[in-house]
Amino acid sequence: MAHWRDSARSVRLFFLDFRACFPLLILLFHIRIWTFILAVIATVFFTALERYGFSLIVFLRWLRAFIAGNRKIAQPWWKR
């Protein structure tokens, strides 16, 4: 029996997070070598994200901030 405090935990399949297992489910429906390679790469990617404490949304926000850089301009260059 699970306690209500366990409701916030993420779903796991052995040691993998459920987001990392989803590409393996796609592999089961379309068994090809390229799908296997894609599933392994996606599983490694999601496992690495979880290892560093990122969710996919947080990682995409971090990537956007990294690409934008440190300098933020409030006005466009054509209105100066």
matplotlib code that plots the C-alpha trace (Angstrom):
import matplotlib.pyplot as plt

x = [0.0, 1.4, 1.2, 0.0, 3.6, 4.7, 2.4, 4.9, 7.6, 8.1, 7.4, 10.4, 11.1, 14.0, 16.5, 15.1, 12.7, 9.5, 10.5, 13.6, 11.6, 9.1, 11.4, 11.7, 8.0, 8.1, 10.8, 8.4, 5.9, 8.3, 11.3, 14.0, 17.7, 17.4, 14.5, 16.7, 19.5, 17.2, 15.6, 19.0, 20.2, 16.9, 17.2, 20.7, 19.7, 16.8, 18.9, 21.6, 19.0, 17.7, 21.2, 21.9, 18.5, 16.8, 13.4, 12.8, 11.1, 13.8, 16.5, 14.8, 14.6, 18.2, 19.2, 17.2, 18.9, 22.3, 21.8, 20.5, 23.6, 24.2, 23.5, 19.8, 18.7, 15.4, 14.9, 15.3, 18.3, 16.1, 14.3, 17.4]
y = [0.0, 3.4, 6.4, 9.8, 11.2, 8.9, 10.5, 13.2, 10.7, 10.0, 6.7, 4.4, 1.2, -0.3, 2.5, 4.5, 7.4, 6.9, 9.7, 7.7, 4.5, 6.1, 5.8, 2.1, 1.8, 3.4, 0.8, -2.0, -0.8, -0.1, -2.5, -1.3, -0.7, 3.1, 3.1, 1.1, 3.6, 6.5, 4.9, 4.3, 7.9, 9.3, 7.0, 8.1, 11.8, 11.6, 9.7, 12.3, 15.1, 13.3, 12.8, 16.5, 17.4, 18.8, 18.1, 18.5, 21.8, 23.2, 22.0, 23.7, 27.0, 26.7, 26.0, 29.1, 31.3, 29.8, 30.6, 34.1, 35.0, 37.4, 40.6, 41.4, 44.4, 46.1, 48.0, 46.8, 48.2, 50.0, 52.1, 53.6]
z = [0.0, -1.0, 1.2, -0.1, 0.4, -2.4, -5.0, -6.0, -7.0, -10.7, -12.2, -12.7, -14.5, -12.5, -12.6, -15.6, -15.4, -17.4, -19.8, -20.7, -21.2, -23.6, -26.7, -25.9, -26.2, -29.7, -30.6, -29.7, -32.2, -35.0, -34.8, -37.1, -36.6, -36.9, -34.4, -32.0, -32.4, -31.9, -28.8, -27.3, -27.9, -26.5, -23.5, -22.8, -23.3, -20.9, -18.3, -18.5, -18.0, -14.9, -13.6, -13.7, -12.2, -15.3, -16.7, -20.4, -20.0, -17.7, -20.1, -23.1, -21.1, -20.1, -23.7, -24.8, -22.2, -23.2, -26.9, -26.2, -24.2, -21.3, -23.1, -23.2, -25.3, -24.3, -27.5, -31.1, -33.0, -35.5, -32.8, -31.2]

ax = plt.figure().add_subplot(projection="3d")
ax.plot(x, y, z, "-o")
ax.set_aspect("equal")
plt.show()
